[in-house]
Amino acid sequence: MALDQVPKEESLTKAISELQERLEESEAVIDAIRQGGVDAVVVYQPSEQVFTLKGADYSYRVLIEAISEGALVISASGMIAYCNKRFAEMLKTTARDLTGFSLFNCVGSGELSAFEKLLQAGITGSAKGEITLRTEGGSSLPTRFSISPLLMGDFRGACAVVTDLTEQKLIEEELGKHRSELERLVEKRTKELRKAKED
C-alpha cells in the first residue's frame, strides 16, 4: 500500500509544481499588463480574464489614449476593467491604480443612486448623465458620462466616455452672476422710469 502511495504523491507534487509555475507566469503577465508593458484589457469578474489587443484593436487603443476625454470599460458591478490615461489624470491618479477599482468609490456620496441607475441604463442601452466624481485629493469633479453596452465574450458591461465639466460649470456660474446683475439693473432702471413718469 505504501508503494502505491509513492507514485500518487510524486504525481501530486509534480502537478502542484506545474500549477505554481503557471501561476507565477500568469501573475507576471498580469503585472506586465497593469504596468502597460503588454497591450491587453484585464477584466475582473468572479475569475480574472485577459483579452489581448492585436492588429486593428491596437489602433483603437492608441486612439482611445489620445482623446481628450476619459474613456472606461466598466463591469456591470462598476469595476473598472480599463481606463485611459486622461481619465486617470482627471481623478489625479494612475490608470494602474484605477484598474480593478470600483468606480462607485469615486462617485460623490450624494450621487451613488443616480450613478447606479445611469450605469444599469448604459449596460442595457445608451445613457447620458452628469455625475460628480471625487478625485484622489478629495476635490469634486463635475463630469458628463456617455455610457453604451459592451459585450466581450463572457464579459457584460459598458464602455463610457467621461467629459470634465469644470470649465463649463465655471462659465455657467459666471453667466449666472452676469444674468443676476443684468436683472437687477433692469429692475432698478424700470423703477426709475416709473418714478420719472409719476413725477
C-alpha positions in Angstrom: 0.0 0.0 0.0 2.8 2.4 0.8 4.4 1.6 -2.6 1.1 2.6 -4.3 1.1 5.9 -2.5 4.6 6.9 -3.6 3.7 7.4 -7.3 0.5 9.3 -6.3 2.5 11.6 -4.0 5.1 12.2 -6.8 2.4 12.9 -9.4 0.6 15.3 -6.9 3.9 17.0 -6.1 4.7 17.4 -9.8 1.1 18.7 -10.5 1.4 21.3 -7.7 4.8 22.4 -9.0 3.4 22.8 -12.5 0.5 24.8 -11.2 2.8 27.0 -9.2 4.9 27.7 -12.3 1.7 28.6 -14.3 0.5 30.8 -11.5 3.8 32.7 -11.4 3.8 33.1 -15.2 0.2 34.4 -15.1 1.0 36.8 -12.3 3.9 38.1 -14.3 1.7 38.6 -17.4 -1.0 40.3 -15.4 1.6 42.6 -13.7 3.1 43.5 -17.1 -0.4 44.3 -18.4 -1.2 46.5 -15.4 2.1 48.3 -15.9 1.4 48.9 -19.6 4.1 46.5 -20.8 1.6 44.3 -22.6 -1.4 45.6 -24.6 -4.4 43.9 -23.1 -7.6 44.6 -21.2 -7.9 42.9 -17.9 -11.5 42.1 -16.9 -12.2 41.5 -13.3 -15.1 39.1 -12.7 -15.5 36.1 -10.4 -12.4 34.9 -12.3 -9.9 37.2 -13.8 -10.0 37.2 -17.6 -7.5 38.8 -20.0 -8.3 40.0 -23.5 -5.2 40.9 -25.5 -5.2 43.6 -28.2 -3.9 42.7 -31.6 -3.8 44.3 -35.0 -6.7 46.8 -35.5 -7.6 46.6 -31.8 -4.2 48.1 -31.0 -5.1 51.1 -33.3 -8.2 51.6 -31.3 -6.2 51.6 -28.0 -3.9 54.2 -29.4 -6.9 56.3 -30.4 -8.6 56.0 -27.0 -5.4 57.0 -25.3 -5.1 60.1 -27.5 -8.6 61.6 -27.0 -9.1 64.5 -24.6 -12.0 62.7 -22.8 -11.8 60.0 -20.2 -12.6 56.5 -21.5 -13.6 53.5 -19.5 -14.6 49.9 -19.7 -16.8 49.1 -16.6 -18.2 45.8 -15.4 -21.9 45.6 -14.5 -20.9 45.9 -10.9 -19.0 49.1 -11.5 -15.5 47.6 -11.5 -13.0 49.5 -13.8 -11.6 46.9 -16.2 -9.8 49.6 -18.3 -9.4 53.3 -18.3 -7.3 55.6 -20.4 -4.6 58.0 -19.1 -6.9 61.0 -19.5 -9.5 59.6 -17.1 -6.8 58.8 -14.5 -5.5 62.4 -14.9 -9.0 63.7 -14.2 -9.0 61.8 -10.9 -5.4 62.7 -10.2 -4.2 59.2 -10.0 -2.8 56.5 -12.4 -4.6 54.1 -14.7 -2.8 51.3 -13.0 -4.3 52.3 -9.6 -7.8 52.5 -11.1 -7.8 49.1 -12.9 -9.8 46.7 -10.8 -11.1 49.5 -8.6 -14.8 50.1 -8.1 -15.9 53.3 -9.9 -18.6 53.7 -7.1 -15.7 54.6 -4.8 -15.0 57.7 -7.0 -18.6 58.9 -7.1 -19.8 61.6 -4.8 -21.8 60.1 -1.9 -25.0 62.0 -2.8 -24.9 60.6 -6.3 -24.4 56.9 -5.8 -28.0 56.0 -6.6 -28.1 58.3 -9.7 -24.8 56.7 -10.9 -26.1 53.1 -10.3 -29.2 53.9 -12.4 -27.1 55.5 -15.1 -24.7 52.5 -15.3 -27.6 50.0 -15.4 -29.3 52.0 -18.2 -25.9 52.1 -20.1 -25.5 48.4 -19.8 -28.8 47.7 -21.5 -28.8 50.7 -23.8 -27.2 54.1 -24.2 -27.4 56.5 -21.3 -26.1 60.0 -20.5 -25.9 62.0 -17.3 -24.0 64.3 -15.1 -22.2 62.8 -12.2 -19.8 64.4 -9.7 -16.7 62.4 -9.0 -14.2 62.7 -6.2 -10.5 63.0 -7.1 -7.6 61.3 -5.3 -7.1 64.6 -3.3 -10.8 64.7 -2.3 -11.9 67.5 -4.5 -15.2 67.4 -6.6 -15.1 66.9 -10.3 -18.3 67.6 -12.3 -18.5 65.2 -15.3 -20.8 64.1 -18.0 -20.9 60.3 -18.7 -22.0 58.8 -22.0 -22.4 55.1 -21.5 -23.0 52.3 -24.0 -23.3 48.5 -23.6 -20.2 46.4 -24.2 -20.1 42.6 -24.7 -16.8 40.8 -25.0 -17.1 37.0 -24.7 -18.5 36.4 -21.2 -17.9 40.0 -20.1 -21.1 42.0 -19.9 -20.5 45.6 -19.0 -20.3 49.1 -20.6 -17.9 51.5 -22.2 -18.1 55.1 -21.1 -16.8 58.4 -22.3 -16.3 60.9 -19.5 -16.1 64.7 -20.1 -14.7 67.1 -17.5 -17.3 69.8 -17.0 -15.2 72.0 -14.7 -14.7 74.8 -17.2 -18.3 74.6 -18.4 -19.6 74.9 -14.8 -17.4 77.9 -14.2 -18.7 79.6 -17.3 -22.3 78.8 -16.4 -21.6 80.2 -12.9 -20.1 83.4 -14.3 -23.1 83.8 -16.8 -25.5 83.3 -13.9 -23.8 86.1 -12.0 -24.0 88.4 -15.0 -27.6 87.5 -15.6 -28.5 88.3 -12.0 -26.6 91.6 -12.2 -28.4 92.4 -15.5 -31.8 91.6 -14.0 -31.0 93.8 -11.0 -30.0 96.7 -13.3 -33.2 96.3 -15.4 -35.4 96.2 -12.3 -33.6 99.4 -11.0 -34.0 101.2 -14.3 -37.7 100.2 -14.6 -38.3 101.6 -11.2 -36.5 104.9 -12.1 -38.6 105.2 -15.3 -41.9 104.6 -13.4 -40.9 107.2 -10.9 -40.0 109.6 -13.6 -43.4 109.1 -15.3 -45.2 109.6 -12.0 -43.4 113.0 -11.4 
